[in-house]
Amino acid sequence: MEPGYGIALALEAAGLFGLALGLLRLRAERRARAAELSAALRPGTAARRRSSPALRIVALPAAPARAARAGSSASSARAALHRAVAPRRPIAA
């Protein structure tokens, strides 16, 4: 057998091994995901959450309003934002 054929055979075997390893990892991840989901959906049990710094919710203060320029009015987008964020009046019962 020529040396080129041996090298090609070794590379083919390495590729097949990598493919098989990748498929096994995907299968294991799918099973872990399914087990986590079934544990979360079981009645009577609370879902376990992982604390991740990337998923933290951070409350930021609103940016200070800029002083209105002389002779210019607020844009329609700014006015809509103020209407959306403005405190709601209580509903009379």
PyMOL commands that set and color helices and strands:
alter all, ss='L'
color gray80, all
select helices_A, chain A and resi 3-41+53-55+76-85
alter helices_A, ss='H'
color red, helices_A
deselect
rebuild
show_as cartoon
